[in-house]
Every structure is written in C-alpha cells, then in structure tokens.
Amino acid sequence: MACSMPFAIISPGSTEEVSAIMKVCRKRRIPVTAYSGATSLEGLFDANGGGICIDLGRMDKKVTK
C-alpha cells in the first residue's frame, strides 16, 4: 500500500487555531491527519486520502485551568 502525501501541513499554536482549522476542513470535507512528536512505531504517518496534516508540535505548553 502506498503512502499518501498531505497537500498542506499546518502548525497551529493554540486550541483556538485548531478549532478554526477543523471547522474549515469539516465544511469543505477535507481529510485531516494529526501529527505530534514523531513517535509512531510504524515509522511514518499516512495522510489517508491526501488532505492536510496538522502538526501539533508547537502546542507544547501544559495548560491548567
């Protein structure tokens, strides 16, 4: 099985940005693959069906309320 490449990689810095991205993707029916930390045991992620990749690497702060 061949891996698919995302057509864009987005690096949000807040939950608000993630929410805005997801709203657009849902409305336009764009597939989303989340990526965080490069700890996949399989080696790489597969952006099933193209779409975008959300790189959560910038969201490295612990938030407490």
C-alpha positions as a Markdown table, in Angstrom:
| # | Residue | x | y | z |
|---|---|---|---|---|
| 1 | Met | 0.0 | 0.0 | 0.0 |
| 2 | Ala | 1.4 | 3.4 | -1.0 |
| 3 | Cys | 1.5 | 6.3 | 1.4 |
| 4 | Ser | -0.4 | 9.4 | 0.6 |
| 5 | Met | 1.1 | 12.9 | 1.0 |
| 6 | Pro | -0.9 | 15.7 | 2.5 |
| 7 | Phe | -1.3 | 18.8 | 0.3 |
| 8 | Ala | -0.6 | 21.1 | 3.2 |
| 9 | Ile | 1.0 | 21.0 | 6.7 |
| 10 | Ile | -0.4 | 23.4 | 9.2 |
| 11 | Ser | 1.2 | 24.1 | 12.6 |
| 12 | Pro | -1.3 | 25.7 | 14.9 |
| 13 | Gly | -0.2 | 27.3 | 18.2 |
| 14 | Ser | -3.4 | 27.2 | 20.2 |
| 15 | Thr | -6.6 | 25.2 | 20.6 |
| 16 | Glu | -8.5 | 28.1 | 19.0 |
| 17 | Glu | -6.4 | 27.8 | 15.9 |
| 18 | Val | -7.0 | 24.0 | 15.8 |
| 19 | Ser | -10.7 | 24.6 | 16.2 |
| 20 | Ala | -10.8 | 27.1 | 13.3 |
| 21 | Ile | -8.8 | 24.8 | 11.0 |
| 22 | Met | -11.1 | 21.9 | 11.8 |
| 23 | Lys | -14.2 | 23.9 | 11.1 |
| 24 | Val | -12.9 | 24.8 | 7.6 |
| 25 | Cys | -11.9 | 21.2 | 6.9 |
| 26 | Arg | -15.3 | 19.9 | 8.1 |
| 27 | Lys | -17.2 | 22.4 | 5.9 |
| 28 | Arg | -15.1 | 21.6 | 2.9 |
| 29 | Arg | -14.8 | 17.8 | 3.6 |
| 30 | Ile | -11.0 | 17.9 | 3.7 |
| 31 | Pro | -9.4 | 14.9 | 5.4 |
| 32 | Val | -7.2 | 15.7 | 8.4 |
| 33 | Thr | -4.3 | 13.8 | 9.8 |
| 34 | Ala | -2.9 | 14.9 | 13.2 |
| 35 | Tyr | 0.9 | 14.6 | 13.8 |
| 36 | Ser | 2.6 | 15.1 | 17.1 |
| 37 | Gly | 6.0 | 14.2 | 18.4 |
| 38 | Ala | 7.2 | 11.7 | 15.7 |
| 39 | Thr | 6.8 | 8.8 | 18.0 |
| 40 | Ser | 4.9 | 6.5 | 15.6 |
| 41 | Leu | 6.1 | 2.9 | 16.0 |
| 42 | Glu | 5.3 | 2.2 | 12.3 |
| 43 | Gly | 7.8 | 4.9 | 11.2 |
| 44 | Leu | 5.6 | 7.4 | 9.4 |
| 45 | Phe | 2.1 | 8.6 | 9.3 |
| 46 | Asp | -0.1 | 8.1 | 6.3 |
| 47 | Ala | -2.2 | 11.1 | 5.2 |
| 48 | Asn | -5.1 | 8.8 | 4.1 |
| 49 | Gly | -6.8 | 10.4 | 1.1 |
| 50 | Gly | -4.5 | 13.4 | 0.9 |
| 51 | Gly | -5.9 | 16.3 | 2.8 |
| 52 | Ile | -3.9 | 18.2 | 5.3 |
| 53 | Cys | -1.6 | 17.4 | 8.2 |
| 54 | Ile | -2.0 | 19.3 | 11.5 |
| 55 | Asp | 1.4 | 19.3 | 13.2 |
| 56 | Leu | 0.8 | 19.8 | 16.9 |
| 57 | Gly | 4.5 | 20.2 | 17.7 |
| 58 | Arg | 4.1 | 23.9 | 18.6 |
| 59 | Met | 1.4 | 23.1 | 21.2 |
| 60 | Asp | 4.0 | 22.0 | 23.9 |
| 61 | Lys | 2.7 | 24.0 | 26.8 |
| 62 | Lys | 0.8 | 22.4 | 29.7 |
| 63 | Val | -2.4 | 24.2 | 30.3 |
| 64 | Thr | -4.2 | 24.1 | 33.6 |
| 65 | Lys | -7.4 | 25.8 | 34.5 |
